[in-house]
């Protein structure tokens, strides 16, 4: 006899709270064996989980350990079919990602191992690899250097500036002490493709992280009253302090001026809102007739429509997680998540119907394959698949 939805919810609650009796545990795993198909069992479990969510929206660390360490072992000891054991692992992983926000790094690593397990056990015919350190440097004379293929050491010399690739992959601009005022600086551009990211230390020591599909244009030596750079896409800055020479970032919609601070700028052309998020120090941002001075924890939003505003108390970790190798979302629309996925996995996204009006909260390593991210997004109730270089929302 099949287990009812209400009974399954009860067994879930007992199992996750470690209060299930041996008989209840046997009954729970008997329900796994009794599943007519993975799809049917998945639907039943998902319905039960949806019922359970209002009562237990977050997993404790204790429950996380139960899910990750006990399900496979208990299922095997009770004779559960391998396909259903894998399904349980999938549901456990999705549940953790969906509802356990704010986990520590060691838990994230555990989650990453489970995601790797899913990648191995689910025979995905079509998939996309995660991005990596890939970028192209364009010198003032038009010469290009593929940085991911370049050897460590000095790559070029422009005027009195030496351009080096460090052992950790960073691009470093070192200005010789002999540099004279009569030597005009050259303009360089570093560009990351879709599926790429890179770090660069500018001539003044400012460090910049570039996200995928982004570019940074800057001089090989800063001269004059300001330090001026321009970006497209997304970048995180840790600016070296110099009160006598303010640092300015130009985007397609605004200009940001700082003295020494940490901030993130997201200014992709395909995003409706440009976001500048301040972590440390202070910045002034201007766009047309709009201007604002940000404090740490604030975010300026510059919209294409001109409806600009400043948001207080934003979660800066959400905005900068990408530079630490993490997808982190807090009630973010699915289409916005898929735009990030398209840039990171170098794929296109198409919609067979209307764009789903759903939001997602979760955290996942950016080192997983696209299929793992899509599998987790399916638990919002949408259906996705990947074919070649295309994610399709059904």
C-alpha positions as a printed Julia matrix, in Angstrom:
394×3 Matrix{Float64}:
  0.0    0.0     0.0
  1.36   3.43   -0.91
  2.26   5.89    1.81
 -0.08   8.85    2.0
  1.17  12.38    1.56
  0.26  13.27    5.15
  1.99  10.16    6.51
  5.1   10.85    4.46
  5.23  14.38    5.82
  5.07  12.98    9.34
  7.84  10.46    8.64
 10.02  13.23    7.13
  9.6   15.37   10.22
 10.42  12.49   12.55
 13.45  11.45   10.53
 14.95  14.94   10.18
 14.5   15.61   13.91
 16.18  12.28   14.81
 13.08  11.23   16.74
 11.91   8.46   14.4
 11.47   5.02   15.92
 13.09   2.02   14.19
  9.64   1.1    12.87
  9.1    4.59   11.45
 12.53   4.51    9.8
 11.69   1.13    8.26
  8.38   2.51    7.03
 10.09   5.56    5.51
 12.56   3.48    3.52
  9.88   1.0     2.6
  8.14   3.95    0.96
 11.3    4.53   -1.06
 11.29   0.93   -2.26
  7.58   1.12   -3.04
  7.97   4.1    -5.38
  6.62   3.16   -8.82
  9.22   5.39  -10.43
 11.77   8.01   -9.55
  9.51  10.67  -11.04
  6.48   9.61   -8.98
  8.48   9.37   -5.77
 10.16  12.69   -6.46
  6.76  14.37   -6.86
  5.43  12.85   -3.65
  8.51  13.85   -1.67
  8.46  17.34   -3.13
  4.81  17.76   -2.12
  5.58  16.53    1.37
  8.55  18.86    1.58
  6.43  21.82    0.49
  4.04  21.01    3.32
  6.9   20.78    5.79
  8.63  24.04    4.81
  6.43  26.46    6.83
  7.25  24.51    9.98
 10.97  24.1     9.31
 12.23  26.7     6.79
 15.86  26.24    7.79
 18.07  23.22    8.31
 20.16  23.14   11.46
 23.72  21.85   11.17
 22.45  18.72   12.93
 19.83  18.1    10.26
 22.38  18.76    7.54
 24.58  16.01    8.92
 21.62  13.63    9.09
 20.69  14.25    5.48
 24.17  14.0     4.06
 25.62  11.16    6.14
 22.66   8.95    7.05
 20.39   8.83    4.03
 22.68   6.81    1.78
 23.8    4.49    4.58
 20.32   3.97    5.99
 18.83   3.5     2.55
 21.44   0.87    1.67
 20.94  -0.98    4.96
 17.21  -1.09    4.33
 17.61  -2.41    0.8
 16.55   0.73   -1.05
 17.01   0.72   -4.8
 20.14   2.56   -5.94
 18.17   4.89   -8.2
 15.98   5.97   -5.3
 18.97   6.42   -2.98
 20.45   8.79   -5.57
 17.11  10.6    -5.74
 17.19  11.06   -1.98
 20.67  12.55   -2.23
 19.4   14.92   -4.93
 16.5   16.05   -2.76
 18.75  16.49    0.27
 21.21  18.6    -1.71
 18.48  20.77   -3.22
 16.84  21.27    0.16
 20.1   22.38    1.75
 20.83  24.82   -1.05
 17.28  26.17   -1.1
 16.78  26.71    2.6
 20.09  26.68    4.44
 21.36  30.21    3.78
 24.36  31.49    5.7
 26.22  28.2     5.97
 29.91  28.2     6.86
 32.71  27.42    4.45
 33.21  23.86    5.7
 29.53  23.15    5.07
 29.84  24.66    1.6
 32.69  22.24    0.86
 30.54  19.35    2.04
 27.74  20.59   -0.21
 30.17  20.78   -3.11
 31.13  17.1    -2.6
 27.48  16.1    -2.76
 27.04  18.14   -5.93
 30.04  16.33   -7.42
 28.4   13.04   -6.44
 25.25  14.06   -8.3
 27.26  14.93  -11.38
 28.83  11.46  -11.38
 25.67   9.48  -10.67
 23.31  11.36  -12.97
 24.33  10.51  -16.5
 23.85  13.93  -18.04
 24.12  13.73  -21.8
 24.54  17.49  -22.25
 26.38  19.73  -19.85
 28.53  22.86  -19.6
 31.74  23.22  -17.62
 32.15  26.07  -15.12
 34.26  29.07  -16.05
 37.82  29.77  -14.94
 40.69  32.26  -15.09
 40.51  33.39  -18.7
 41.19  36.83  -20.12
 42.83  38.75  -22.97
 45.11  41.75  -22.49
 45.11  44.33  -25.29
 48.13  46.66  -25.33
 48.21  50.22  -26.62
 49.66  49.13  -29.96
 46.82  46.65  -30.52
 48.86  43.56  -29.6
 46.86  40.98  -27.66
 48.06  38.48  -25.06
 45.93  35.47  -24.07
 46.53  35.5   -20.34
 45.29  31.98  -19.53
 47.91  30.56  -21.9
 50.74  32.97  -21.03
 53.65  31.78  -18.93
 54.41  33.38  -15.56
 56.85  36.29  -15.52
 57.2   39.5   -17.53
 54.77  39.6   -20.45
 55.46  43.08  -21.81
 57.07  46.44  -21.09
 55.33  49.71  -21.95
 57.32  52.82  -21.25
 58.66  52.33  -17.74
 55.89  49.92  -16.71
 56.51  46.18  -16.53
 53.52  43.88  -17.0
 53.91  40.56  -15.2
 51.87  37.43  -14.64
 52.23  36.19  -11.07
 52.39  32.54  -10.01
 48.8   32.76   -8.72
 47.63  33.96  -12.15
 47.17  37.65  -11.31
 48.25  40.33  -13.75
 50.55  42.88  -12.05
 51.6   46.33  -13.31
 54.9   47.5   -11.8
 56.02  51.07  -12.48
 59.78  51.55  -12.46
 61.14  54.15  -10.06
 62.89  55.67  -13.07
 59.58  56.57  -14.7
 59.68  60.22  -15.71
 56.91  62.73  -16.19
 57.89  63.05  -19.84
 56.87  59.45  -20.59
 53.21  59.36  -21.54
 51.28  56.38  -20.13
 49.74  53.87  -22.51
 46.16  52.62  -22.37
 45.58  48.9   -21.82
 42.39  46.82  -21.68
 41.86  43.47  -20.0
 38.78  41.56  -21.18
 37.19  38.42  -19.78
 35.03  36.27  -22.08
 31.85  34.48  -21.06
 33.13  31.68  -18.87
 36.08  33.76  -17.67
 37.25  35.78  -14.67
 40.54  37.47  -13.77
 42.44  39.6   -11.24
 44.71  42.52  -11.97
 46.87  44.78   -9.77
 46.91  48.27  -11.28
 49.99  50.54  -11.3
 48.92  52.23   -8.02
 48.42  48.89   -6.23
 44.64  48.86   -6.56
 43.4   45.3    -6.99
 40.49  44.53   -9.32
 38.51  41.31   -9.74
 36.76  41.02  -13.11
 33.7   38.81  -13.48
 32.82  36.99  -16.72
 31.99  39.0   -19.88
 33.62  42.15  -18.48
 36.41  44.58  -19.35
 38.66  47.09  -17.59
 40.44  49.91  -19.43
 43.22  51.77  -17.58
 46.57  53.57  -18.08
 49.9   51.87  -17.52
 50.76  54.71  -15.14
 48.48  57.13  -13.31
 49.29  60.81  -13.84
 47.49  64.09  -13.26
 44.85  64.89  -10.66
 42.83  61.66  -10.83
 43.18  57.94  -11.42
 40.66  57.15  -14.14
 39.54  53.68  -15.29
 36.51  52.39  -17.19
 34.64  49.1   -16.92
 31.94  47.11  -18.61
 30.26  44.14  -16.94
 31.11  43.54  -13.29
 34.17  44.25  -11.16
 35.15  44.35   -7.5
 37.67  47.01   -6.43
 40.04  47.31   -3.49
 41.37  50.81   -4.1
 44.72  52.0    -2.74
 44.27  55.19   -0.75
 45.64  58.42   -2.22
 43.81  61.56   -1.06
 45.74  63.71   -3.53
 44.58  61.6    -6.5
 40.97  60.35   -6.29
 40.14  57.1    -8.06
 37.33  57.25  -10.63
 35.43  54.43  -12.32
 33.44  55.18  -15.45
 30.6   52.9   -16.6
 28.01  53.18  -19.34
 25.56  54.8   -16.9
 27.48  56.53  -14.14
 30.78  57.7   -12.7
 32.05  56.61   -9.29
 34.68  58.54   -7.34
 36.59  57.18   -4.34
 39.71  57.87   -2.33
 40.38  54.4    -0.94
 37.68  51.82   -0.46
 36.21  48.4    -1.29
 33.19  48.26   -3.56
 31.47  46.2    -6.26
 30.08  47.5    -9.55
 27.65  45.47  -11.65
 27.01  47.24  -14.96
 26.14  44.66  -17.61
 24.35  45.99  -20.67
 21.74  43.22  -20.49
 20.78  44.09  -16.88
 18.1   46.69  -16.26
 19.8   47.96  -13.11
 23.4   49.01  -12.54
 24.38  48.34   -8.92
 27.22  49.88   -6.93
 27.63  48.23   -3.52
 29.96  49.7    -0.89
 31.75  47.48    1.62
 34.29  49.87    3.12
 35.07  53.6     2.97
 32.91  55.99    0.95
 32.1   56.64   -2.7
 30.35  59.37   -4.63
 28.25  58.24   -7.57
 26.75  60.49  -10.24
 24.47  59.71  -13.15
 22.87  62.56  -15.04
 21.1   64.67  -12.43
 21.34  61.94   -9.79
 24.12  61.93   -7.21
 24.66  60.11   -3.93
 27.37  59.5    -1.36
 27.32  55.89   -0.2
 28.13  54.52    3.24
 29.24  50.93    3.89
 26.33  48.54    3.44
 24.52  50.82    0.98
 23.86  50.19   -2.68
 23.13  52.7    -5.44
 20.81  51.41   -8.15
 20.93  53.2   -11.5
 18.08  52.1   -13.74
 17.81  52.55  -17.49
 14.45  54.22  -16.87
 16.11  56.88  -14.71
 14.43  55.69  -11.5
 17.58  55.77   -9.41
 17.78  55.15   -5.67
 19.98  54.17   -2.73
 19.23  50.98   -0.78
 20.25  50.7     2.88
 21.52  47.58    4.67
 22.08  45.36    1.64
 23.73  41.99    2.18
 27.15  42.73    0.72
 28.02  39.02    0.75
 25.27  38.39   -1.79
 26.72  41.02   -4.11
 30.36  39.92   -3.86
 30.05  36.13   -3.48
 30.99  35.68   -7.16
 34.58  36.8    -6.54
 34.9   34.08   -3.88
 33.7   31.38   -6.27
 30.12  31.18   -5.02
 26.64  31.59   -6.46
 24.62  33.26   -3.69
 21.03  34.38   -4.15
 18.43  35.85   -1.84
 14.97  35.9    -3.42
 16.44  36.48   -6.87
 14.29  35.96   -9.97
 15.04  32.86  -11.99
 15.7   34.84  -15.19
 18.33  36.95  -13.37
 20.01  33.78  -12.1
 20.02  32.31  -15.6
 21.65  35.45  -16.99
 24.48  34.88  -14.51
 24.6   31.22  -15.51
 24.78  32.16  -19.19
 27.79  34.37  -18.57
 29.6   31.9   -16.3
 28.96  28.73  -18.33
 29.18  30.46  -21.73
 25.74  29.31  -22.84
 22.59  30.94  -24.19
 19.21  30.83  -22.44
 15.95  30.38  -24.32
 12.38  30.21  -23.01
  9.87  27.85  -24.59
  7.09  29.86  -22.94
  6.88  32.96  -20.79
  9.68  33.87  -18.4
  8.87  32.18  -15.05
  7.89  34.61  -12.31
  9.69  32.73   -9.52
 12.43  33.6    -7.05
 15.18  31.48   -5.52
 17.22  31.65   -2.33
 20.36  29.56   -2.03
 24.12  29.22   -2.15
 26.26  26.95   -4.32
 29.86  26.69   -5.48
 30.53  28.14   -8.94
 32.82  25.18   -9.62
 29.96  22.77  -10.31
 28.78  21.93  -13.82
 25.72  23.68  -15.22
 23.57  20.56  -14.84
 23.97  20.63  -11.04
 22.78  24.24  -10.81
 19.84  23.48  -13.12
 18.88  20.4   -11.1
 18.67  22.54   -7.99
 16.67  25.29   -9.73
 14.1   22.66  -10.73
 12.97  22.55   -7.12
 11.38  25.96   -7.59
  8.87  24.18   -9.83
 10.32  25.03  -13.25
 11.66  22.57  -15.8
 15.02  23.18  -17.48
 17.42  21.26  -19.64
 20.74  21.9   -21.32
 21.51  21.0   -24.91
 24.92  21.83  -26.28
 25.52  25.52  -25.59
 21.92  26.29  -24.71
 19.83  26.2   -21.52
 16.16  25.72  -22.35
 13.41  26.67  -19.91
 10.44  24.47  -20.78
